[in-house]
Amino acid sequence: AAPVHFAKLLQAVLDNLKEPGYPVLLYCLVAKNAAFRSFCQSQAQKVLLPISELLQALPASAEGKVSPGAPAHATALLLTLLLLTGDSNFCERLSAVNVPDPRSVLGSSRSLQNMSLSSILLVVLLRIAHWNFGACRDAFFNQAIAATLGNLAGHGVEDVHWFAASRLLEVSGLLARNCVKLPPPA
């Protein structure tokens, strides 16, 4: 059998990530093939930026659509992130790698510069969590977001960018306000 070229396979999957089936294919490769997962973890920036870009665009792409849950491709991408962030070395590398212009992923009009991959991932996860709280209310999606955030926190996210910290405070305040509005348990 011919050797599998992970670099070519990964590039082909990432190039077609917007097409149906490819997010699930990426998830299956990362979940079922430890060598491929390790390869993806060694290519953190190459893997995370396209996934983050798609997840960041999710709230805008789903606007006005009624959905009983989060889209399948978004769930597959989120579960892929969950698997990748399960490795402490991977999470440590996320804090060490800076993206000079994160606006290509975050789409922010603000002047954002030199943001670590971990901060970009934090902003994206908070955005889709905020969207899911209001639009889908998919419990499994919320648990996957929380688990991914837990992996990041547990493995030591360092040097959080001011924009990511600001978003974290905003979403925390929103959750606190929503908890106060809830009726007490019976």
C-alpha positions in Angstrom: 0.0 0.0 0.0 1.1 3.5 -0.8 2.0 5.7 2.2 -0.5 8.3 3.3 0.7 11.8 2.8 -0.9 13.6 5.8 0.2 17.1 4.5 -1.7 16.6 1.2 -4.7 15.0 2.9 -5.0 17.7 5.4 -4.6 20.4 2.8 -7.3 18.8 0.6 -9.7 18.6 3.6 -9.0 22.2 4.7 -9.4 23.5 1.2 -12.9 21.9 1.0 -14.0 22.5 4.6 -17.1 24.6 3.4 -18.3 21.6 1.4 -20.8 19.2 3.0 -19.1 16.1 4.4 -15.6 17.5 4.8 -16.0 18.7 8.4 -17.2 15.3 9.3 -14.3 13.7 7.4 -11.8 15.9 9.3 -13.5 14.9 12.6 -13.3 11.2 11.7 -9.6 11.4 10.7 -8.7 13.3 13.9 -10.8 11.0 16.1 -9.9 7.6 14.7 -6.3 8.1 13.6 -3.8 9.1 16.3 -1.0 9.7 13.9 -3.2 12.1 11.9 -4.3 13.8 15.1 -0.7 14.3 16.1 0.1 15.7 12.7 -2.8 18.2 12.9 -1.6 19.2 16.4 1.8 20.0 15.0 0.2 22.2 12.3 -1.9 24.2 14.8 -2.1 27.5 12.9 -2.8 25.8 9.6 -5.6 23.8 11.1 -7.2 26.2 13.6 -7.5 29.3 11.4 -9.8 27.8 8.8 -11.9 26.0 11.5 -12.1 29.2 13.5 -13.1 31.2 10.4 -16.0 28.9 9.6 -17.2 28.8 13.2 -16.9 32.6 13.6 -19.1 33.0 10.5 -21.7 30.6 11.8 -24.0 33.1 13.6 -24.2 35.3 10.4 -24.7 32.3 8.1 -27.5 30.9 10.3 -29.3 34.2 10.7 -33.0 34.0 10.0 -33.0 30.2 9.8 -35.0 28.1 12.2 -33.0 25.2 13.4 -33.7 22.6 16.1 -30.0 22.4 16.9 -26.6 23.5 15.8 -25.7 22.6 12.2 -23.9 19.2 11.8 -20.8 20.7 10.2 -20.4 23.1 13.1 -20.8 20.3 15.6 -18.2 18.2 13.7 -15.7 21.2 13.7 -16.3 21.8 17.4 -15.7 18.2 18.3 -12.5 18.3 16.2 -11.4 21.3 18.3 -12.3 19.4 21.5 -10.1 16.4 20.4 -7.2 18.6 19.5 -7.3 20.7 22.7 -7.3 17.6 24.8 -3.5 17.6 24.4 -1.6 19.9 26.8 1.3 20.5 24.5 -1.1 21.6 21.7 -2.8 24.1 24.0 0.6 25.4 25.1 1.6 26.0 21.5 -1.6 27.9 20.9 -0.6 30.5 23.4 2.9 30.7 21.9 1.9 31.2 18.2 0.8 34.8 17.4 -1.2 35.7 14.3 -0.2 39.2 13.1 -3.6 40.1 11.7 -6.4 38.2 13.3 -9.1 40.3 11.5 -9.0 37.8 8.7 -10.6 35.2 11.0 -12.5 37.5 13.5 -13.8 39.9 10.9 -13.5 42.7 13.3 -13.2 46.3 12.2 -11.1 47.1 15.2 -7.4 47.3 14.9 -6.4 43.9 16.3 -2.8 42.8 16.0 -0.6 40.0 17.3 -3.3 37.8 18.9 -2.3 34.3 20.0 -4.1 31.3 18.5 -5.5 30.5 22.0 -7.0 34.0 22.2 -8.5 33.7 18.7 -10.0 30.3 19.6 -11.4 31.8 22.9 -13.1 34.7 21.0 -14.6 32.3 18.5 -15.8 29.8 21.1 -17.4 32.7 23.1 -19.1 34.0 19.9 -20.7 30.7 19.0 -21.7 30.1 22.7 -23.4 33.4 22.7 -25.2 32.6 19.4 -26.2 29.1 20.6 -27.6 30.5 23.9 -30.0 32.7 21.9 -30.6 30.9 18.6 -30.4 27.1 18.8 -30.2 26.3 22.5 -28.5 23.0 21.6 -27.5 21.5 24.9 -24.9 19.1 23.3 -23.3 22.0 21.4 -23.1 24.0 24.7 -21.4 21.0 26.4 -18.9 20.7 23.6 -18.1 24.4 23.8 -17.7 24.2 27.6 -15.5 21.1 27.3 -13.2 22.8 24.7 -13.0 25.9 26.9 -12.3 23.6 29.9 -9.4 22.0 27.9 -8.0 25.4 27.1 -8.3 26.6 30.7 -7.0 23.3 32.1 -3.9 23.3 30.0 -3.0 26.9 30.7 -3.9 29.6 28.3 -1.4 32.4 28.7 -1.2 36.0 27.6 -4.9 36.4 26.8 -5.3 39.3 24.3 -7.3 42.3 25.6 -10.1 41.7 23.0 -10.5 38.0 24.1 -10.6 39.0 27.8 -13.2 41.7 27.0 -15.4 39.2 25.2 -15.0 36.8 28.1 -16.2 39.4 30.6 -19.1 40.4 28.3 -20.3 36.8 27.9 -19.9 36.1 31.6 -22.0 39.2 32.4 -24.7 38.0 30.0 -24.8 34.6 31.6 -25.0 36.1 35.1 -27.9 38.3 34.0 -29.7 35.3 32.5 -29.1 33.3 35.7 -30.6 36.1 37.8 -33.8 36.0 35.6 -34.3 32.3 36.0 -37.0 31.2 38.5 -35.7 29.4 41.5 -35.7 25.6 41.3 -38.8 23.9 42.6 
